[in-house]
Amino acid sequence: MTAYPEPHYAPGWDRPARRGTDGFAVASIVTALLGLGPLALGLGITGTITTRRRGTAGRGVAIAAVVLGALETVALLVGVALLGTSWLQSRPLPADVAEPRTAHAVQLVVGNCLADLPPDGDVDTVRVVPCDGPHTARVASSYAFSADAIWPGQGDADALVARSCVLTADEQAVGRVVVTWAPTEQSWDRGDRTGLCVVVTPAG
């Protein structure tokens, strides 16, 4: 009978091989660093689940991606909401509204009728009413500044719009007057390039 030597095993031979970093975890942190919040959030959640089930490394990375992805997603939603609000506040009105409504001055177009004339100074919101009902003023015409024009200063902006406003002889005969609204420096910076000529009907 032949004798064989006892086999020799290196220390740790029976330990399971360490598994690599989870692919979802890696992808989640990469997309988070790229600012792709919703995608990073989804991959990060998947990564936390797969690292637990498979025993792969990267759970901490996936959790970090979930946090970053959630923050980026919230910031994205807030930005979209602000853009949507800004668009709604600058969307032009129809020429004659069907019912009274409050609107921003930059939404006015030729034909809109106003319930009241705002006080002198910067005009933000106005009350727009149907023209077949009682109204104090009407937007008669508009003046368009060039889209690439440089801010001319408030005085020159007012003067340019005023020169474009002309009353007919009949309007002058019944005592109507014209009020000019020009962009302010603040609204100009937001892209406002339209001046308005508003004809005011005398009281009584």
WORADA-V86123 format. One record per residue. RES is the residue in three letters. PSI is psi as a letter, one per 20 degrees, with the letter a starting at -180 (NA if undefined). OMEGA is omega in radians with two decimals (none if undefined). Layout:
# WORADA-V86123
((RES & PSI & OMEGA) (RES & PSI & OMEGA))
This chain:
# WORADA-V86123
((MET & p & -3.09) (THR & p & 3.12) (ALA & q & 3.10) (TYR & q & 3.13) (PRO & q & 3.11) (GLU & p & 3.12) (PRO & q & 3.13) (HIS & p & 3.13) (TYR & p & 3.10) (ALA & q & 3.11) (PRO & p & 3.09) (GLY & j & -3.09) (TRP & h & -3.05) (ASP & j & 3.13) (ARG & q & 3.12) (PRO & q & 3.13) (ALA & p & -3.13) (ARG & p & -3.14) (ARG & q & -3.08) (GLY & r & 3.13) (THR & p & -3.10) (ASP & p & -3.12) (GLY & h & 3.11) (PHE & h & 3.12) (ALA & g & 3.12) (VAL & g & -3.13) (ALA & h & -3.10) (SER & g & -3.11) (ILE & h & 3.10) (VAL & g & 3.14) (THR & h & 3.09) (ALA & g & 3.13) (LEU & h & 3.08) (LEU & i & 3.12) (GLY & j & -3.13) (LEU & m & -3.00) (GLY & g & -3.10) (PRO & g & 3.13) (LEU & g & 3.12) (ALA & h & 3.13) (LEU & g & -3.14) (GLY & g & 3.14) (LEU & h & 3.13) (GLY & g & 3.10) (ILE & g & 3.11) (THR & h & -3.14) (GLY & h & 3.12) (THR & h & 3.14) (ILE & g & -3.07) (THR & h & 3.11) (THR & h & 3.12) (ARG & g & -3.09) (ARG & g & -3.04) (ARG & i & -3.12) (GLY & j & 3.13) (THR & r & 3.12) (ALA & r & 3.05) (GLY & j & -3.11) (ARG & g & 3.12) (GLY & h & 3.10) (VAL & g & 3.14) (ALA & g & 3.12) (ILE & g & 3.10) (ALA & h & 3.12) (ALA & h & 3.09) (VAL & g & -3.13) (VAL & g & 3.14) (LEU & g & -3.13) (GLY & h & 3.12) (ALA & g & 3.13) (LEU & g & 3.14) (GLU & h & 3.13) (THR & g & 3.09) (VAL & g & 3.12) (ALA & h & 3.11) (LEU & g & -3.14) (LEU & g & 3.11) (VAL & g & 3.12) (GLY & g & 3.11) (VAL & g & 3.13) (ALA & g & 3.13) (LEU & g & 3.11) (LEU & g & 3.12) (GLY & g & 3.11) (THR & g & 3.13) (SER & h & 3.14) (TRP & g & 3.14) (LEU & h & -3.11) (GLN & i & 3.14) (SER & i & -3.13) (ARG & p & -3.12) (PRO & q & 3.08) (LEU & r & 2.93) (PRO & q & -3.07) (ALA & h & 3.11) (ASP & o & -3.09) (VAL & q & -3.11) (ALA & h & -3.12) (GLU & q & -3.12) (PRO & q & 3.11) (ARG & q & 3.06) (THR & p & -3.10) (ALA & r & 3.05) (HIS & q & -3.08) (ALA & h & -3.12) (VAL & i & 3.13) (GLN & i & -3.05) (LEU & q & 3.07) (VAL & r & 3.12) (VAL & p & -3.12) (GLY & h & 3.12) (ASN & p & 3.10) (CYS & q & -3.05) (LEU & p & 3.12) (ALA & g & -3.14) (ASP & q & 3.07) (LEU & p & -3.13) (PRO & q & 3.08) (PRO & r & 3.08) (ASP & q & -3.12) (GLY & a & 3.14) (ASP & p & -3.14) (VAL & p & 3.13) (ASP & f & 3.14) (THR & q & 3.12) (VAL & r & 3.09) (ARG & o & -3.12) (VAL & p & -3.08) (VAL & q & 3.06) (PRO & q & -3.07) (CYS & i & 3.12) (ASP & j & 3.07) (GLY & a & -3.14) (PRO & p & 3.08) (HIS & q & -3.08) (THR & h & -3.05) (ALA & r & 3.13) (ARG & p & 3.08) (VAL & o & -3.01) (ALA & h & -3.13) (SER & r & -3.13) (SER & q & 3.09) (TYR & p & -3.09) (ALA & o & 2.99) (PHE & q & 3.10) (SER & q & -3.10) (ALA & h & -3.12) (ASP & j & -3.13) (ALA & q & 3.07) (ILE & q & -3.13) (TRP & o & -3.05) (PRO & i & -2.99) (GLY & q & -3.04) (GLN & g & -3.12) (GLY & g & -3.14) (ASP & h & 3.10) (ALA & g & 3.10) (ASP & g & -3.10) (ALA & g & 3.14) (LEU & g & 3.12) (VAL & g & -3.11) (ALA & h & -3.13) (ARG & h & -3.14) (SER & i & -3.07) (CYS & o & -3.10) (VAL & p & 3.05) (LEU & q & 3.05) (THR & r & 3.12) (ALA & h & 3.12) (ASP & h & 3.12) (GLU & g & 3.11) (GLN & h & -3.09) (ALA & h & -3.13) (VAL & j & 3.04) (GLY & j & 3.11) (ARG & q & 3.11) (VAL & r & -3.12) (VAL & p & 3.07) (VAL & p & -3.12) (THR & p & 3.06) (TRP & o & 3.10) (ALA & q & 3.07) (PRO & q & 2.98) (THR & r & 3.13) (GLU & h & -3.13) (GLN & g & -3.14) (SER & h & 3.07) (TRP & g & 3.13) (ASP & h & 3.11) (ARG & j & 3.08) (GLY & j & -3.14) (ASP & p & -3.13) (ARG & k & -3.07) (THR & p & 3.00) (GLY & q & -3.08) (LEU & q & 3.00) (CYS & o & -3.06) (VAL & p & 3.14) (VAL & p & -3.09) (VAL & p & 3.11) (THR & p & -3.12) (PRO & q & 3.12) (ALA & q & 3.12) (GLY & NA & none))
